[in-house]
Amino acid sequence: MEITQSGILEVNLENKSETISVESDVQIEKIVKALSSRTRRKILQYIQEEPMDVSNIASCLEMTEANISAQIKKLEDAGLILCSYSSGDHGVRKISSLKFNRLVIQF
């Protein structure tokens, strides 16, 4: 995470070309709140490598699936991740993946 002199906050999640540039105050607030949680930042780190389902993320972070689901909802509401559903052994699995690899916030 880096703030430049021109008032731009850049967050590189991975070195890929997909970028979002955010200028709306409402969206900036949602993103900053989502990134303010260590747990949510760890979730983003885990799903950088490959999409993961809630139970796998919960296992990696040693947390409950209910807690991880709530954290994923906040990341999804902030527009930072995409969620899809697929059938699993015990019902439907919610799979999370990064929506963008680079985030630029302009002040």
C-alpha positions as CSV (number, residue, x, y, z in Angstrom):
1,M,0.0,0.0,0.0
2,E,1.5,3.3,-1.0
3,I,0.2,6.9,-1.0
4,T,1.8,9.2,-3.6
5,Q,2.3,12.9,-3.4
6,S,-0.5,13.4,-6.0
7,G,-3.1,12.0,-3.5
8,I,-3.4,8.5,-4.9
9,L,-3.5,5.4,-2.7
10,E,-2.4,2.3,-4.6
11,V,-2.9,-1.2,-3.3
12,N,-1.3,-3.9,-5.4
13,L,-2.8,-7.3,-4.6
14,E,-0.8,-9.0,-7.3
15,N,1.2,-7.8,-10.3
16,K,-1.5,-8.3,-12.9
17,S,-3.2,-5.9,-15.3
18,E,-6.7,-5.8,-13.9
19,T,-7.1,-2.5,-12.1
20,I,-9.9,-0.5,-10.5
21,S,-9.7,3.2,-10.0
22,V,-12.0,4.6,-7.3
23,E,-12.9,8.3,-6.9
24,S,-16.4,8.1,-5.3
25,D,-16.3,9.0,-1.6
26,V,-18.9,6.4,-0.8
27,Q,-16.9,3.6,-2.5
28,I,-13.7,4.8,-1.0
29,E,-15.2,4.5,2.5
30,K,-16.5,1.0,1.8
31,I,-13.1,-0.1,0.5
32,V,-11.2,1.5,3.4
33,K,-13.5,-0.1,6.0
34,A,-13.2,-3.5,4.3
35,L,-9.4,-3.2,4.3
36,S,-9.2,-2.0,7.9
37,S,-9.7,-5.6,9.2
38,R,-6.7,-7.9,9.4
39,T,-8.9,-10.9,8.9
40,R,-10.3,-9.4,5.6
41,R,-6.8,-8.6,4.4
42,K,-5.8,-12.2,5.1
43,I,-8.7,-13.5,3.2
44,L,-7.6,-11.3,0.2
45,Q,-4.1,-12.8,0.5
46,Y,-5.4,-16.4,0.5
47,I,-7.6,-15.9,-2.5
48,Q,-4.8,-14.2,-4.5
49,E,-3.4,-17.6,-5.4
50,E,-6.7,-19.3,-6.4
51,P,-10.4,-19.0,-5.6
52,M,-11.3,-20.6,-2.3
53,D,-14.6,-21.6,-0.6
54,V,-15.7,-20.4,2.8
55,S,-14.8,-23.7,4.6
56,N,-11.3,-23.7,3.3
57,I,-10.7,-20.1,4.2
58,A,-12.1,-20.7,7.7
59,S,-9.8,-23.7,8.1
60,C,-6.7,-21.7,7.0
61,L,-7.6,-18.9,9.4
62,E,-8.8,-21.2,12.2
63,M,-12.1,-19.3,12.4
64,T,-15.8,-20.3,12.1
65,E,-17.4,-20.5,8.7
66,A,-20.1,-18.0,10.0
67,N,-17.4,-15.4,10.8
68,I,-15.6,-15.9,7.4
69,S,-19.0,-15.6,5.6
70,A,-19.6,-12.3,7.3
71,Q,-16.1,-11.0,6.4
72,I,-16.5,-12.2,2.8
73,K,-19.9,-10.3,2.6
74,K,-18.1,-7.1,3.6
75,L,-15.4,-7.6,1.0
76,E,-18.1,-8.4,-1.7
77,D,-20.1,-5.3,-0.7
78,A,-16.9,-3.2,-1.1
79,G,-16.5,-4.5,-4.6
80,L,-13.2,-6.2,-3.9
81,I,-14.1,-9.8,-4.5
82,L,-16.5,-11.9,-6.6
83,C,-18.4,-14.9,-5.2
84,S,-19.8,-17.8,-7.2
85,Y,-21.6,-20.9,-6.1
86,S,-20.9,-24.6,-7.0
87,S,-22.2,-27.9,-5.7
88,G,-20.2,-29.6,-3.0
89,D,-20.3,-32.8,-1.0
90,H,-22.7,-31.3,1.6
91,G,-24.7,-28.7,-0.4
92,V,-23.7,-25.5,-2.2
93,R,-20.2,-24.0,-1.7
94,K,-19.6,-20.2,-1.9
95,I,-16.3,-19.6,-3.7
96,S,-14.5,-16.3,-3.5
97,S,-12.0,-14.8,-5.9
98,L,-10.3,-11.4,-6.3
99,K,-12.3,-9.0,-8.5
100,F,-9.2,-6.8,-9.2
101,N,-5.5,-7.2,-8.7
102,R,-4.7,-3.5,-8.3
103,L,-6.7,-0.9,-6.6
104,V,-6.1,2.9,-7.1
105,I,-7.9,5.4,-4.9
106,Q,-7.8,9.0,-5.9
107,F,-8.4,11.8,-3.3
